[in-house]
C-alpha cells in the first residue's frame, strides 16, 4: 500500500513539475510576443517614415497605434503604394526590415498558439489572463516583388 501512495505522489510531483515548466515557457513566449510586436511596430513606423513620396498613406499608417485590423489595412495600402513608385534604396531597406519583423512576430505568435492548445495549459489555465495573440497579416507581396527586382 505504501508503494501505491509513493507512486501516486511521484506521478503528482512529475505532473506538477511539468505544469510549472509549461507555465514558465508560456510566460517567456508571451514576453517574446510583446517584444516582437514592439519591434514590428517600430519597423512599420520606420517604413512609413521612409515613404515620404506617398504622403497621405504613410501619415495614415503612422497615425494608427497597435497591431489591429485597422493597422493591417493601412499597411497593406502602403505596401501597394510602395510597389507603384520608383525604387528608393532607403525605402527598399525599410520595407525588407518590416517584412522580416512581421515574419518574426508571426512565428512567435504561432509558437504561443501551439503551446496554448495543449490540454494541460487549458485544463489548469496556465495562460492566466494573458490575451491570445493574433497574427499580423498585410499585403506585402507587391512591395516584396519590387524589393527582389531591385
Residue pairs with C-beta under 8 A, 6 or more apart in sequence:
18 120
19 120
19 124
19 126
22 115
22 118
22 120
22 121
22 126
23 126
25 115
26 112
26 115
26 116
26 121
26 126
26 127
26 130
29 108
29 111
29 112
29 115
30 112
30 127
30 130
30 133
32 108
32 111
32 112
33 105
33 108
33 109
33 112
33 133
36 101
36 104
36 105
36 108
36 109
37 67
37 105
37 133
39 101
39 104
39 105
40 67
40 98
40 101
40 102
40 104
40 105
40 136
41 66
41 67
42 101
43 94
43 97
43 98
43 100
43 101
43 102
44 61
44 71
44 75
44 98
44 101
45 61
45 62
46 94
46 97
46 98
47 78
47 82
47 91
47 94
47 95
47 97
47 98
48 58
48 59
48 61
48 62
48 78
49 58
49 62
49 94
50 88
50 90
50 91
50 94
51 57
51 58
51 78
51 81
51 82
51 91
51 94
52 58
53 85
53 88
53 91
54 78
54 81
54 82
54 85
57 74
57 77
57 78
57 81
58 78
60 74
60 77
60 78
61 71
61 74
61 75
61 77
61 78
64 70
64 71
64 74
65 71
67 105
67 134
67 136
71 136
72 136
72 137
72 138
75 138
75 140
76 138
76 139
76 140
79 95
79 138
79 139
79 140
79 141
79 142
79 143
80 139
80 142
80 143
82 91
82 95
82 142
82 143
82 146
83 142
83 143
83 145
83 146
84 142
85 91
87 146
87 149
87 150
89 150
92 146
92 147
92 150
95 140
95 143
95 144
95 146
95 147
96 147
98 140
99 140
99 143
99 144
99 147
102 136
102 138
102 140
105 136
106 135
106 136
108 133
109 133
109 134
109 135
109 136
110 135
112 133
113 132
113 133
115 121
116 122
116 127
116 132
120 126
121 127
